[in-house]
Amino acid sequence: MFDGIQRRVVSLWFPRLASDRVLRQRPIEGPFALTLKQKNANRIYCLNTAATQQGLYKGMPYADARAFCPNLQSQMAQPEQDQRFLQRLRRWATRYCPWVGLEGADGLVMDVTGSAHLFGGEAAMLTDIRMRLMRAGISAQIGLADTRGAAWALAHYGEGVAPSGEALAALTALPVAALRIEDNISITLQRLGLRSIGDLAGAARGPLTRRFGPSLLLRLDQALGTQPEEISPHAEPPHYAARMTLPEPIGLLSDVMAGVERLLVQLCAKLKTHEVGARGLCITLRRVDQERQQVDLRLARPLRDPQRILPLFERGLGEIDAGFGIDQLRLEATQVEALSVQQISHVADGGKDKLDDLISRLGTRIGLENIQRFLPADSHIPERSFITAPTAYSEPASGWSTPQPRPICLFAPEPIAGHGSQPPKRFRWRRIPFTTGRATGPERIMPEWWLEDDNWRSGMRDYWRVETTQGRRLWLFYTPQNPGWFVQGEFA
């Protein structure tokens, strides 16, 4: 509260935030709902007005909703996209006041103390908010009061304005659920005959505290203004970008690289301040004819060292058509990640840095996802004992734990002629005759019964390491249930 000024709070509730977001991009006539898997069932997550008029409601099983409303159109909900949309609404709401915070997953709270007169008064400001949201296709319910709790109650249950100093009079007729209390407490209060906020305010406080604890009366006091409740504005996330406008157009690659170097120094200093590194960068070059060209760079590891990043831009910038000259450069970190603090040492070890830079250079040509490494997997089946993962988005394993050596080359089993449980003395593989010089084994591997794999339906396998007199070191196995010999790998 400012000195001599009564605090005023606006609560905005968007009851159909998720469906409004989708329908703004792709309008649909008739009933529409978003669904989400909850409690092992596909349920209604959010729905439009037409669906509500058909008797559908939030949390209803989707199968029941289709039975009630056969013409219902639907798609899967994306709660993370809804939260990004709510963040954009929060930034939009700062046009009315600087103090705007989030109110749950579908609302905003605004401290408009001292700013309503800039829009012609409270009534004119609320009308402007409502009309702008309506034109944007967003349904909202608005409450205005002296306290955050009273404004929330009016937005959700009354949608109105509580005159200054008259919070109790505005809230008297509203149900006790408007105090932001738990559902079980609200149901118990109604069973006791305390159905409205007015009934609760007139009841004895001692028995209520003993029965429900201090939280119930705290919510009541916050709504009536006898207990303070702060509004914390949501901090803007840091924006990692730097821009340079040139007095004269440039066109030489060396000049462009010099400009990018200056921007990198500024950007990396900001990254250092927030202890993050850039994983993706984008340089935008504006020509004198207002044409813009972009060069994107994806890094194998988050970096904030200008000297390591700058050479990685050279290939992309060399393909830019400068036209009649470039007069503006803009560098932005499109993806950032936390960068752990590193111990400073007098021993220089740049081997890993050089490998990361090499992966970044190759990734600009063939894509970072196409540079992969092998990682161990928790399985004793040879084909399932490893996985492949992009090198840029994984760390090498500290060590492979295998009971017996494994061949460096593994392929699908290839049958060979042989009899008995001992490796054949002579056999032909890939049209080449071989003679067994030494055999080591067997190593028995049982199938993983919980997985369906046609290659292991023959049962267990006995693996042998066979050194041939021709110099080849092969990995053979024998299947006792269905007698047969196969080659599956070759050692280096």
N, C-alpha and C positions, 0 to 999 in steps of 0.2 A: 504494500500500500504506500502510495506517495503521501507526503505531508499535506493534510487538508483535503485529500481527494479520496473518495470512496472507491475501493477496488471493484472492478467489473470484469467478469469472466464470461466468455462465449464457449459453448460446447457444440461441436459439430459431430453428428452421428450419421454415418453412411450405411444404412441398413442393407443395401444391395450393392455394396462396393464391388465385389467380384464380378457379378453379372453385368453391372454397368460398365466395368472396364472392358469386358469382352464385346458387349453390344455396341459400344462406341466405335469399335473397329469394324464390326460386321453386324449391322442391324438385322434383326430377325422379327418377323411378325408372328404373334401368337405366343403360347407358353414356352418358356425357355428356362433351363436349369443347368447348373454346374454340379457335377457329382465328384465324390471323393470317397475312397475306401476308408471306412471307419468301423472299428469293432467287428472286423472280419466280414463286413458287408459293404456294398456300394450304396452310399446314401446321398441324399440331396444336401449339397454344401451351400448353395446360394441360388435364388430363383428370382425371376422378374415379377412385375405386378400381375401380368396375365396368368402366370402359373399360380400365384397366390389366390387369385379369384377362382381358380378351378379346385380349390381345397387342398392344394399341396402345401407342405411346410418344410422348414429346415430340419434335417435329421431323419426325414422319412426315407424308408428303403426305396431304392430306385425302381425295383420290380413292382412295388405297390403303386408308385407314382405313375408308371407306364400303364398299369391296369386302370387307374382312375382317369388318366388323361392320355389316350392313345396317340394324340397328335403332339405330344411333348417332344421338343427338340432339346438336345443336351450335348455336352462335351465335358471332358475332364477338367477339373479345377487345377489352378496353379497358384497355391498360396504365396510362393515366393514372388511371383509377378504382382500379386495383389499388394504385397508390402512395398514393392518398388513404386507402384502407383500411388500408394498412400504417402510415401515420401515426397513424390512430386506434388501432391496436393498440399503437403505441409509447406513446401517452398513457395507454392502459389499463395498460401494464406498469409505469408509474411508481408504481403502488400498492405494488410490492414493493421498489423502490429508486429513488433520484432520478437515478441515472446510467444512462440507457437510450439507446442509439444504434442506428442502422440498420446492418444487416449485408447489404450487397448489395441486390437488389431483392425478396428474399423471406425476410428474416431480421432478427432483433433480437439485440443483445448487451447484457447487463446486468451491471453491477458490483455484486454483492450483498454485498460485504465489510461485515461488521458489521451486516447487516440480516436475516439468515436467522433469528436467534433470535426475532425479532418474530412469526414464523409457526410457531414450535415446532421449528425446526431446518431443515436443508437438505432432508431427505427430505420433511418435511411441506410445505415451501414448494413443492417441485417437484410434489408430488401435487396441491396446491391449484391451481397453474398449469395442470396437465394437465386436471384436472376442469373448471375454468372454460372452457377452450378447447373441450373436448369438448362441453359443454352448449351452447356457442355455435355448434357445427357447424364448428369449425376444426381441421383435423388439424395436428399439430405434432410435431417431434422435438426433444428437449431434451438438452443436454450441459452438464455442470458440471465445472469444473477450476480450477486455479490461474491459468491463462493464457487469453487470448482464443483463441490458436491451438489449444490442446488442447480447449477447450470446443467450438470450431467443428468440429474433427475428430470428436469424440464425437457431436455432434448429427447430422452428415451420414453417418457411417460406423459408429458404434458405439452411439449413444444410451445413455449411461450417465453415471456419476459417477466421476471420478478422485479418490481420497482425497488430502488435502492432502500435498504433497511427493512424490507418486508419479505424476507425469505420464508419465514414460517407461514405467513398468510398464503404465499404462492404454493407452498408444498403441502399444506394441511390435507388436502383431498387426495393426494397421490398415494399409491400403495407403498407399503414398507419396503418392497423390493427395489424401489427407486433410490434407496440409501446405499446401493452397491454392496449389499450383504449376501452371504451365501444362501443358496436355495433352501437348505434344510432349516436355517434360522428363520427365513421368511415364512415357510410353511408352519413352523411351530408358533410363531407370533400370530398368525391368522387363526390357528386353532384356539389360542388364548383370547381371541376377540380383539386383538390389536391389529387391525387391518390397514389402517392408514397412518401416515406420518403424524398427523394430528393426534391420533389415539396414542401413539408411542410417546410423543412429546409430553402428553399429560399424565402418563403413568409414573408410578414411583420408580426412582432410579435404582434404589438398593436391591430390590428383588430381581430386576432385570440384569444387574451386574452379576449377582450370584448365579443366575440361571444361564446367562449367555456369555459371561466374561466382559472385559472392557471394550472389545472391538465394536460391539453393537452401538453403544452410546458414543464411542469415538466417531463413528460414521455420522451419527445424528448431529453431534456438536460441530463436525466439519461442515456439514450441509448448512447449518444455521449460523455459522461464523464464529462460534465461541471457541473453537479450536482451529489453529492455522493449518493450511495445507498449501504447500508450495507448488508452483508450476515451473518445471525445468524445461527450458527450450532445448530442442534437439540440436546438437552441434553439427555444423556443416562438415562433411568429410573433406579432408585436404584434397586439393586439385593439383595434380602434378603436371604442369605445363609451363612452357616458356615461349615467348614470341619476340621476333626482331623485325622491325620495319626499316628498310634500307633507304637512304637518301638517293642513291643511284642504283639502277638495275644491274644485276650481275648475271653472268652466264657461264663462266669458266668453272670446271669441277673443283679446282683448287680453292676458288673463292667461296663456293657453296660449302665445301668441307670446313673452311675456316669459320663460316657462320654457324654451322652445326656444332663445331667444337665449343664456341662461346655459349651456345644454348645448352649443351650438355653439362658444362661446368655449373651453370645456374640450376639446372634440373637435378643434377646429382647432389648438389648442396642441400636442396630441399628434401631429397630422398634420405640423405644422411641425418637430417634433423629429426625425421620421423622413424628412423631405424628400419627402413624398408629398402628393397631393391626392385628395379624394373625388370619385368619378365617379358613385356611387350612394349615396343616403342613405335610411334608413328610420326614422321616428319611430313608436314604439308608445305608445299612451295607454291606461292601465288605469283603468277606472271603479270606483266604490265597490262595484258589484255583481259585480266581478271580470271583467266583459266587457272584451275588448281590441279596439282598433281601430288600424289601421296606415295611415300615409300614406307612400307611396314617392315618391322624387324622383330623377330621372335628369338628369344635367347634361351639357351639350354639351362642356364641358372640365373637367378635374380642377381643383377649387377647394379652398382652405382659408381663405377670407376670410369670416368670419361675416356681415359686413354685406351681402355680395353674395348669400349663400345664403339668409338669413332671409326676404327678400320672396318667394322662390320657393315657400316652404312655405304662404304665406297662403291660396291658393286651395284647396289640399287640406285644410288644417285648418278652413277655413270650412264644409266639408261634414260635419264630424265631429258625431255626436250625443253630447253630453256626458252625457246621462241625468241621474242625481242628482249628478253631479260626477266629476271626474278627480282621482285621488290619486297617480298615478305617471306619469312621463314617461321614456322610454328612447330615446336617439338612437344609431344605429349606422351606420357607414360600411360599406355592403355591398360596395362595389367601390372599390378605391383604385389609383392609378397614380402612378408616379414623376413628380415635378414639377420641372422643371429650374430651376436658380437663375437669377433674373432680375437684370439690372443695375439698380441704383437710379439714377434720373436726376431732375433738377429739372424736366425737361420732362414734363408729364403727357399721356399719350396713352391715353385710355380708350375709343377707338373700337372696338377689337377686343373689349374686355371687354363693352361694351354689346351688341355683336352676339351674343356668346356667351350673354349673359343673355337676349336676345330669343329665341334658338334654344331655350334651356332652357324658357322660358315657353311657347312654342308646342309644344314637345315634350311637355309635361305634358298637353296637350289632344289632340293628334293623333298623338303618338308620334315619337320622335327619328328613327326609321328612315324616316319619311315626308317628312322635310325633307332634300332631296338637292341636290347640286351637280354640275356637269359637270366632268370631268377629261379631259385629253388622253390619247389612246391611240396606241400605236406602229403606225399603219397609214395608208396614203395613200388608202384607200377612204373616201369621205365618210361612209358609214353606220357605219364601224368606227373612225373617227378620234376618237371620244370614248366615255367611259363615264359612268355616273351612280353616285354613291356617297353614303352618308349624310353630311351635313355635319358631324354631331357626331363622326364617326369618321374624318375625312379632313382634309387640309390643302389649301388652294387652290393650284393650280399657279402657278409664278412667271411663266409666259408660254406662249402657244401658238405653236408654230412651224409655219407653213403656207407652202408656196411661193406660193400665190395666195389672195386673199380668199375667205372662205367665207360663205355666207348665214346669217343669224341664225335663219331658219326653214327646216328641212329636213324633207322628207316623202318618201313613196314616189313613184317616177317615175310621171308622168301623161302619156300620149301626146297629141301634138298633130299636126295635119296640116302637112307640110312636105316639100320635095323638095330634093335636092342637099346638099352638105356645108356650105353657108353658111346662117346663120339665116334663116328665112322672113321676108319683108317684112311679111306679114300672117298672123295665125293666131288661132284661137279657143281659149281655155283657160277651163275652168269656165263655159262658156256666155257668156263675155265676149269680144268682139273686141278684138284688140290690134294696134298698128302698131309695128314696130321702129324706134326712133329712132337708137340707137347700140349696136353689138355689139363686145365685147372678147373676144379669144380666138384660137385655141382653146387649152385646156389638156388635153393628152392624159393619161389615167389608164388604166394597164393593170390587168387583174384580178390578184388574188393567187392564183396557180395552186394553191398548197398548201391552199387553203380551198375547200370546196364551198359555192357560193352561187348559187341559181337566178337571182337578179336580175342576175348578171354572166356568165351563160353565153353571152350574145350577143357577148362579147369586149370589146375596148377601147372607151373612150368619149372623145369630144371635147367638153369643157365650154366654154360661152360665157356671158359676163355680158351680158345684154340689157337696155337701158334703153328702155322703151316711151314713146311720146308721151303715153300716158294717165297717166304718173307711176309706174308699177310697175316695179321692178327685179327681173328674174327670172333664174334660173340654169337654162339649158337645156343639154342634151347631145345629141350625134348619135352613132349606132352605125354605123360604116362596114361591119362584116361583115353586119349585117342592117339595111339602111338604114331609119332612123326617127328622129323627133325626140320629145324628152320634156322635161317641166318637173319639176325635183326640188327647187327651193328658191326662196326670195325674200329679197332683201336689204332691210335696213331703209331 
